[in-house]
Amino acid sequence: YNTRKLALRACVTNPQCSGVTLTGGEYKLYKSGKMTEKAGSITWINKGEVEAIHGYLWDEDTGTSLSGYSDNTVYKDRDTALKACSTSNTCSGVTKEGQGVYRCNTGTTHKLDSARTSWIQKTSVVTHQKTLFSVLPGYTLDKLDKTVQASEAAAAAACIKKDDCTGFVKKGGKYHIALGWAVFSDEESISYIRNDLKLAYVSYSMYLNQYYWQVPGRNGHSALIPLL
């Protein structure tokens, strides 16, 4: 595939696909979820479903629960519980314990529980022109365009107009759109990762077609026969 968007959409519709690797400008689908280090490659691994709601991405996992309660309230629906969790300093996620019973939790790991469903809070997101951008304080993207954008909204608009734009970076009050996928630590920067492909998290995670992807960085899939 010649674009990430096409490759990832092909992967989520193929039950044998565990992820996608970019090497030398080509995106390939792989059966294996095992990775090996490979300079110059970036891998996206399908990690299951995710929700984008109340300013955050939420990692959803059926048949699991989270430990610990962050408050004493029993919520009647998922959205109310997720909203409460998103404004709490102690809540890490939500568990559906039964019909109309949702609790805010402090645990950060899905634990097997066949009768329940849980959601773990992930990256915060902002929306511009119906496009989500995941917000990553302390990180910068590579291949920054030299043109200075006047504001967050202006940078988002400029990025949305370019098919190859991966997001934009704020540093020292200035905004620059980015054309590269690599993410680097930079305490003075805030990265906004583009999301008509709904990116999130570093190592980082992303949201596409209702699926959650983990992107560990400069790695490739193991040397197995690619699907396509």
C-alpha positions in Angstrom: 0.0 0.0 0.0 1.2 3.5 -0.7 -0.6 5.2 2.2 -1.1 4.4 5.8 -4.8 5.1 5.6 -5.4 2.5 3.0 -3.2 -0.1 4.7 -4.8 0.3 8.1 -8.3 0.2 6.7 -7.4 -3.0 4.8 -6.0 -4.4 8.0 -9.1 -3.8 10.2 -11.2 -5.6 7.6 -8.9 -8.6 7.4 -9.3 -11.0 10.4 -5.7 -12.4 9.8 -4.1 -8.9 10.1 -2.3 -8.0 13.3 -0.8 -4.8 12.1 1.0 -2.7 9.5 4.7 -1.9 9.0 6.1 1.1 7.0 9.5 0.5 5.4 11.0 2.3 2.5 7.8 4.2 1.7 5.7 1.0 1.5 3.0 -0.1 4.0 2.6 -3.9 4.4 0.1 -6.0 6.3 1.3 -8.7 8.7 -0.2 -11.7 10.4 2.3 -11.6 13.3 1.9 -9.2 16.3 5.5 -9.9 17.3 8.1 -7.1 16.5 11.8 -7.1 15.9 13.9 -4.0 15.9 14.5 -2.6 12.4 16.0 0.8 11.8 13.9 3.1 9.6 10.6 1.2 10.1 7.5 2.1 12.0 4.8 -0.4 13.0 1.2 -0.1 14.0 -0.3 -3.0 15.9 -4.1 -3.5 16.2 -4.9 -3.5 19.9 -8.8 -3.7 19.7 -11.6 -1.2 20.2 -11.4 2.3 21.5 -13.9 5.2 22.1 -13.3 8.9 21.5 -15.5 10.8 24.0 -15.4 13.6 26.5 -12.0 14.9 25.4 -10.2 11.5 25.7 -9.6 8.3 23.9 -10.8 5.3 25.9 -9.4 1.7 25.5 -12.4 -0.6 25.6 -12.1 -4.3 26.4 -15.1 -6.6 26.7 -14.7 -9.4 29.3 -12.6 -7.4 31.7 -12.9 -5.1 34.7 -10.7 -2.5 36.5 -9.8 -2.5 40.2 -10.5 0.2 42.9 -13.2 2.8 43.1 -12.3 6.5 42.6 -15.7 7.6 44.1 -18.8 6.1 45.7 -21.2 6.9 42.9 -23.0 4.3 40.8 -23.6 5.7 37.3 -26.6 4.5 35.2 -24.9 4.8 31.8 -21.5 4.6 30.2 -21.3 8.2 28.9 -22.1 9.8 32.3 -19.5 7.6 34.0 -16.8 8.4 31.4 -17.6 12.1 31.7 -17.2 11.9 35.5 -13.9 10.0 35.1 -12.6 12.5 32.6 -12.9 15.3 35.2 -11.5 13.3 38.1 -7.9 13.5 39.3 -8.0 9.9 40.6 -10.0 8.0 38.0 -8.2 5.9 35.4 -11.2 4.2 33.8 -14.7 2.9 34.0 -16.2 -0.6 34.5 -19.6 -1.8 33.5 -20.5 -4.1 36.4 -24.0 -4.9 35.3 -27.1 -3.5 33.6 -27.2 0.2 34.5 -24.2 -0.2 36.9 -21.1 1.7 35.9 -18.3 2.5 38.3 -15.2 4.8 38.1 -12.0 3.0 38.9 -8.4 3.8 39.9 -6.9 0.6 38.3 -5.0 1.0 35.0 -4.9 -2.6 33.8 -7.7 -4.7 32.3 -8.4 -7.8 34.4 -10.3 -10.8 33.0 -13.9 -10.8 34.1 -16.3 -12.4 31.6 -19.4 -10.6 32.7 -18.0 -7.0 32.6 -16.6 -4.4 30.2 -14.0 -1.8 31.0 -12.6 1.4 29.5 -9.2 2.8 30.3 -8.6 6.5 29.9 -5.9 7.3 27.3 -4.7 10.4 25.5 -6.6 13.7 25.6 -7.9 14.9 22.2 -9.1 18.2 20.6 -11.4 18.6 17.6 -10.9 21.0 14.6 -13.2 20.8 11.6 -14.5 17.4 12.7 -10.9 16.0 12.8 -9.5 14.7 16.1 -6.0 15.6 17.2 -4.4 13.7 20.1 -2.5 16.0 22.5 0.9 14.9 23.6 2.7 17.4 26.0 6.4 16.9 26.1 6.8 15.5 22.6 7.6 16.8 19.1 7.1 15.4 15.6 9.7 15.3 12.9 9.8 17.0 9.5 8.3 20.2 10.7 7.3 22.7 8.1 9.1 26.1 8.4 6.0 28.2 8.0 4.7 29.6 11.3 1.0 29.2 12.0 -0.7 31.9 14.0 -2.8 29.7 16.3 -3.9 26.1 17.1 -6.9 26.5 14.8 -4.8 27.8 12.0 -2.3 25.0 12.3 -5.0 22.4 12.4 -6.6 23.9 9.3 -3.3 24.0 7.4 -2.7 20.3 8.4 -6.1 19.1 7.4 -5.6 20.6 3.9 -2.5 18.4 3.4 -2.9 14.7 2.9 0.6 14.0 4.1 0.4 16.1 7.2 0.7 14.0 10.4 -0.2 16.8 12.9 1.3 20.0 14.3 3.6 21.1 17.1 3.4 24.0 19.5 6.7 25.4 20.8 7.4 28.8 22.4 4.0 30.0 21.3 4.6 29.1 17.6 2.9 26.4 15.7 4.3 24.3 12.8 2.6 21.5 10.9 4.5 18.2 10.6 5.1 15.8 7.8 6.8 12.9 9.7 5.6 10.1 11.9 8.5 9.9 14.2 7.8 11.2 17.8 10.6 12.5 20.0 10.7 13.8 23.6 10.9 17.5 23.9 9.8 19.1 27.2 9.2 22.5 25.5 6.8 21.1 22.9 3.2 19.9 22.6 2.4 17.7 19.7 -1.1 17.4 18.2 -1.3 14.1 16.3 -3.7 14.1 13.4 -6.7 12.0 13.3 -8.8 11.5 10.4 -6.8 8.5 11.4 -7.3 9.4 15.1 -3.8 9.0 16.5 -3.1 8.9 20.2 -0.3 8.0 22.6 3.4 7.5 22.4 4.7 4.7 22.2 1.9 5.8 20.7 -1.6 4.6 20.2 -4.2 5.5 17.6 -7.8 5.2 16.8 -9.1 4.2 13.3 -12.4 2.6 12.2 -13.3 2.0 15.9 -10.0 0.1 16.5 -7.2 1.0 18.8 -3.6 0.7 17.6 -0.3 0.8 19.5 2.7 2.3 17.7 5.9 1.3 19.6 8.2 3.4 17.4 11.1 2.4 15.2 10.4 -1.3 14.9 9.2 -3.7 12.3 7.1 -6.8 12.4 9.0 -10.1 12.6 10.3 -11.5 9.4 7.1 -13.4 8.5 5.3 -13.5 5.1 3.2 -10.4 4.8 -0.5 -10.8 4.1 -0.5 -8.4 1.2 
